[in-house]
Amino acid sequence: MYRAVVSAMNHPDPFNPYMGLFNFRSIRALSRTATEVDVVTPRPRAPPVGPYSEFGEIPSRHDYGSHEVHYPRFLYLLPQKLFKYTLSSRSFADMLPEYISTHFETPDICHAGHIHYDGYGLASYCWSNDVPLTVMGRGKILNNFYDLSQISRRKIRGTLEYADGIFCVSESLARIANDITDTPKATVLPNGADPSRYPTDNEQAIREELGIDRDTTVVMFCGGYTERKGINEICEALDDIRSDDVAFVFVGHYGDLRTDLIGALKASHHDNYRVLWEVPPLGLRRWFAAADIFMLPSHAEGRPNTIYESMASETAVVASAVSGIPEQVEDGETGILIPAKDPNALATALNSLIDDPEKRERLGANGKARLVSKGWTWDAHGRRLATLHEAILDDGQLPASEVLN
């Protein structure tokens, strides 16, 4: 048994219950091992009025059952693009060590839900207290590393160099992390999904409740309404999707292209669609259970949790062959991989599955079997995270066999 302090700025709070659910599930899975976990989720200081004033209503602590979360405040300046890696990250890094020292026992190890802000903020505390540091490497920062400013790259590289272990959600991201650091230390720690939580046995009853006919093909998207997630390609592909007996379901909780998507749907020949906002996890799992095809024409990713969810719900996948997606989707066996930024390829792949129910059922069943055989579940994630921590605590670093070559 060991004690860990986890910093995860991107984590739910009582007013933002869907923020960073992957961090919540990761921490919950870790807490189900023998690990004692203290969690800190820093939040921006709230202005008295305006769209961000609700941050002032977030409590100082909240109990999630599996773990209690502390919500200390730091100075977060806008516009984010100008101050994120400068004044805001400095405020974060100044606040976090003092807060941990004041409120928690000295842990055996610290774990960061993200490289920045969390890993950068934890580094000085770990150095002062001789505590190992591990960081999670996810898609956006690593995929875009070489496009960032010199200041940003210096802070991220310094955090990665200092960390005792870098845990990436995909092999592609682990290779990027190892290219950034002088000494390779990145390994793969997949996220996952738990098939037992997806009510696929009740698919027809769920469809009836949702007003979807038995024979209608449900094509689902889940992610941000953003250019990076391929919303523009979806808009362009709509008129080339031939069947009229298709229901489109879009689920998102951020992004500025939602209005564009609605406009494209209205202008298309399709009239059965839903463009949803902030669907609770239980409702989202019902949509996955009802869906026949999941589409994700992203421009860049890590390993998307939504593809794990599709596999858990036996839903065939159509996705771009970018970043870690080909590590998840076996082309022709669990889904169809397409080139990024190619609306014609997206429409062709969707048409092929809409026209062939037996094929999409086979791909969906194969996807669930692959998820289970690879151990891509949250329980397995928690056990592996604890094992990696214990290896660092025993030997001071990850064994060479764990580091991705």
Disulfide bonds with the S-S distance in Angstrom:
none
